[in-house]
Structure formats: C-alpha cells, structure tokens
Amino acid sequence: MENATIIGGADGPTSVFVREKNRKKTFRKKINDYFFNKKRKRISSSITVNPHTLEEVIAYAKAKYAAMETEQDSDKYQENFLSAKEWMIRTHAPELLCDCPNVSVPATFSEEAVREFVNQTEAVRNYVKQIPEETFQMDFHIYEIRNNDAACDIVADFRWDFFSVSYAGEKKDIKGFDRINKELHTFYGVTETDIVNRTKRYSKLLEVLCR
C-alpha cells in the first residue's frame, strides 16, 4: 500500500509525493532515531528562560545582519501574506471559515484528480483573500537578509506574535542561514510558561535547535 502528499498552488507546479505505507524501520534508521532523541533531550534540558519581544528580534536582525523590509506591493510579500492570513485565521478565528470551500485529498492521484485538488486550494485562497482587514486584523511584515544571490526571509506578524524564518540557496549559504535561524530563535527565547506548558513557541525553538 502507498499513501501520498500533494503540494500545489495556482502560482506554481503541483508535486505529488508517494511513499510506502507501514514501511519497517531499518537498523540504521533506528540508530539515527536513538541518537536524535538523545540530542533532543540534551537540548531540551539546556533551554532556559530568556524571552525577547518580536520587535526586539527584528531590531536585532536589522542591527547585526542588515535585514531590510520587503515592500508590501511585491509578489513575495503578497504570496506570503495570503498564506499566513489563512494559517492565522484557522488558528485564531476558525469561525470565519465556516462557509469556506472544502479541500479533500483525492482518493486517486490521476492528473484530473490533482487538478481538482489544486482548484479547491485556489478556491480557499480566494475565499481568505476576500475576508476584510477590519474583520481579521494583521500586522504582517517580511524582512530579508541577503548573502550575494541567496536570501533569508524573516516573516513576522506583531499582532499575533507569528515568527518564522525561511531560506534557500547553495550549501554554503544554507549553513550560514542555519546559524542565523538558530541565533534568532534563541534570541526570541521562551518564557517559563512556555517551558512548563511546552507551547508552540517552545516546540519551535526546540525544533530549530535540533536541526
């Protein structure tokens, strides 16, 4: 048996990833998981209370890495804004999506089924796009750190304390951006409540530090 994951959108190609279901772990995979879990426990025990505000994180990135804000009329801003808006509404105000079109993963992965899936996701995006700003307010920004032709994007929404870092490029660029990503998330830090309750903020910091 196999299952699949579909990633698609109106602005780019759709990819279908198929993997075997119920595949047994190899011995090497078990060993890797063992050492990863040990690393995770070690890093988890090292996380201490040292929070900063999102505004302070951005100020730090501007001062140390010359992060520049992306124009709001750019394609990159608009694409990221719409994706973030959908995620935040689903997280903080799901009632606004009660009449939103449904998206269902197709039972078969034919070209026609995939095309229908992409059409459904586009219908959801259009629905989210029509939700007025006064109905769901955001304070969304993107800041870019450049390294020659490579870029690291810091996505932040100050109203909802949304913070994410993404990047791509050559191996040497990725290594540098990995370090910056860990540094920014460590600077953002966690509160005592985050540690005790294992909040999303804590889980995200742990995930980044374990990479």
C-alpha positions as CSV (number, residue, x, y, z in Angstrom):
1,M,0.0,0.0,0.0
2,E,1.1,3.6,-0.6
3,N,0.0,7.0,0.5
4,A,0.8,10.4,-0.9
5,T,1.2,14.0,-0.1
6,I,0.2,16.7,-2.6
7,I,1.7,20.2,-2.6
8,G,0.1,22.5,-5.0
9,G,-0.8,26.1,-5.8
10,A,-2.1,28.3,-8.6
11,D,1.2,30.1,-9.0
12,G,3.5,27.1,-9.4
13,P,3.7,23.4,-10.3
14,T,2.0,20.7,-8.2
15,S,4.1,17.9,-6.8
16,V,2.8,14.6,-5.6
17,F,5.0,12.7,-3.2
18,V,4.2,9.0,-2.8
19,R,5.7,6.8,-0.1
20,E,5.3,3.3,1.1
21,K,2.9,2.7,3.9
22,N,3.8,0.8,7.1
23,R,7.4,0.5,5.9
24,K,9.6,-1.0,8.6
25,K,12.5,1.0,10.1
26,T,15.9,-0.1,9.0
27,F,18.6,-0.8,11.7
28,R,20.4,2.4,10.6
29,K,17.2,4.4,11.0
30,K,16.7,3.0,14.5
31,I,20.2,4.0,15.4
32,N,19.7,7.5,13.9
33,D,16.5,7.9,15.9
34,Y,18.2,6.8,19.1
35,F,20.9,9.5,18.8
36,F,18.5,12.1,17.6
37,N,16.3,11.6,20.7
38,K,19.3,11.8,22.9
39,K,20.3,15.1,21.3
40,R,16.7,16.4,21.6
41,K,16.6,15.6,25.3
42,R,20.0,17.2,25.9
43,I,19.0,20.4,24.0
44,S,15.6,20.4,25.7
45,S,17.2,20.4,29.2
46,S,19.5,23.3,28.1
47,I,16.7,25.7,27.2
48,T,16.3,28.4,29.8
49,V,14.0,31.4,30.4
50,N,15.3,34.4,28.3
51,P,12.4,35.8,26.3
52,H,12.5,38.9,24.0
53,T,9.7,40.5,22.1
54,L,9.3,40.1,18.4
55,E,10.0,43.8,17.9
56,E,13.4,43.2,19.7
57,V,14.2,40.2,17.4
58,I,13.6,42.3,14.3
59,A,15.7,45.2,15.7
60,Y,18.5,42.6,16.4
61,A,18.3,41.2,12.9
62,K,18.4,44.7,11.4
63,A,21.4,45.8,13.6
64,K,23.5,42.6,13.1
65,Y,22.5,41.4,9.7
66,A,21.2,44.5,7.9
67,A,17.8,42.9,7.5
68,M,15.7,45.0,5.1
69,E,11.9,45.1,5.0
70,T,10.3,43.8,1.8
71,E,7.9,46.1,0.0
72,Q,4.3,45.3,0.6
73,D,3.4,45.5,-3.1
74,S,6.0,42.9,-4.0
75,D,4.9,39.4,-5.2
76,K,6.9,37.8,-2.4
77,Y,5.1,39.8,0.2
78,Q,1.6,39.2,-1.2
79,E,2.1,35.4,-1.6
80,N,3.4,35.1,2.0
81,F,0.8,37.4,3.4
82,L,-2.1,35.3,1.9
83,S,-0.6,32.0,3.2
84,A,0.0,33.5,6.6
85,K,-3.5,35.0,6.7
86,E,-5.1,31.6,6.0
87,W,-3.0,29.9,8.7
88,M,-3.7,32.6,11.3
89,I,-7.4,32.6,10.7
90,R,-7.5,28.8,11.0
91,T,-5.6,29.2,14.3
92,H,-7.2,32.2,15.9
93,A,-10.6,32.7,14.2
94,P,-11.7,29.5,12.5
95,E,-15.3,30.6,12.7
96,L,-14.5,33.0,9.8
97,L,-14.0,29.9,7.6
98,C,-17.3,28.2,8.3
99,D,-18.5,28.8,4.7
100,C,-15.1,28.3,3.2
101,P,-14.9,25.7,0.3
102,N,-13.7,22.3,1.4
103,V,-10.4,20.8,0.3
104,S,-10.3,17.0,0.1
105,V,-7.3,14.8,-0.7
106,P,-8.2,12.8,-3.8
107,A,-8.6,9.0,-3.4
108,T,-6.7,8.5,-6.7
109,F,-3.8,10.6,-7.9
110,S,-4.6,11.0,-11.6
111,E,-3.9,14.2,-13.4
112,E,-7.6,15.1,-13.3
113,A,-7.8,14.5,-9.5
114,V,-4.7,16.5,-8.8
115,R,-6.0,19.4,-10.9
116,E,-9.3,19.3,-9.0
117,F,-7.3,19.4,-5.7
118,V,-5.4,22.5,-6.9
119,N,-8.6,24.2,-7.9
120,Q,-10.0,23.5,-4.4
121,T,-7.0,25.0,-2.7
122,E,-7.2,28.1,-5.0
123,A,-10.9,28.5,-4.1
124,V,-9.9,28.5,-0.4
125,R,-7.2,31.1,-1.1
126,N,-9.7,33.3,-2.9
127,Y,-12.1,33.0,0.0
128,V,-9.5,34.0,2.5
129,K,-8.4,36.9,0.3
130,Q,-11.9,38.3,0.4
131,I,-12.1,38.5,4.2
132,P,-11.8,42.2,5.0
133,E,-8.9,43.6,7.0
134,E,-11.3,45.1,9.6
135,T,-12.7,41.6,10.2
136,F,-9.3,40.0,10.8
137,Q,-6.5,42.4,11.5
138,M,-2.9,41.7,11.0
139,D,0.4,43.5,11.3
140,F,2.4,41.4,8.8
141,H,6.0,42.1,7.7
142,I,8.8,40.3,5.8
143,Y,12.5,41.2,6.4
144,E,15.2,39.9,4.1
145,I,18.8,39.1,4.9
146,R,20.9,38.8,1.8
147,N,24.1,36.9,1.1
148,N,25.1,37.6,-2.5
149,D,22.3,35.8,-4.6
150,A,20.9,33.9,-1.6
151,A,18.3,35.3,0.8
152,C,16.9,34.5,4.2
153,D,13.4,35.7,4.9
154,I,12.2,36.6,8.4
155,V,8.4,36.6,8.5
156,A,6.7,38.3,11.4
157,D,3.2,39.4,12.5
158,F,3.4,41.6,15.5
159,R,-0.3,41.4,16.3
160,W,-0.3,37.6,16.5
161,D,3.3,37.0,17.6
162,F,3.9,35.0,14.5
163,F,7.6,34.4,13.7
164,S,9.2,32.2,11.0
165,V,12.5,32.1,9.2
166,S,12.9,30.5,5.7
167,Y,15.8,30.3,3.3
168,A,17.3,28.5,0.3
169,G,20.5,28.5,-1.7
170,E,23.8,26.8,-2.1
171,K,25.1,24.5,0.6
172,K,27.5,27.2,1.9
173,D,24.6,29.7,2.1
174,I,22.3,27.2,3.9
175,K,25.0,26.6,6.5
176,G,25.2,30.3,7.3
177,F,21.4,30.8,7.3
178,D,21.0,27.8,9.6
179,R,23.2,29.5,12.1
180,I,21.3,32.8,11.8
181,N,18.0,30.9,12.2
182,K,19.1,29.3,15.4
183,E,20.5,32.6,16.7
184,L,17.3,34.5,16.0
185,H,15.1,31.8,17.6
186,T,17.4,31.6,20.6
187,F,17.2,35.4,21.0
188,Y,13.4,35.3,20.7
189,G,13.6,32.7,23.5
190,V,10.9,31.3,25.7
191,T,9.1,32.2,29.0
192,E,8.8,30.0,32.0
193,T,5.2,29.3,30.9
194,D,6.4,28.2,27.5
195,I,8.8,25.7,29.1
196,V,6.3,24.3,31.6
197,N,3.4,24.0,29.1
198,R,5.5,23.0,26.1
199,T,3.9,25.7,24.0
200,K,4.3,26.2,20.2
201,R,6.9,28.8,20.9
202,Y,8.9,26.3,22.9
203,S,8.4,23.5,20.4
204,K,9.5,25.7,17.5
205,L,12.7,26.7,19.4
206,L,13.5,23.0,20.2
207,E,12.8,22.0,16.6
208,V,15.2,24.7,15.2
209,L,18.0,23.9,17.7
210,C,17.8,20.2,16.9
211,R,18.5,20.7,13.2
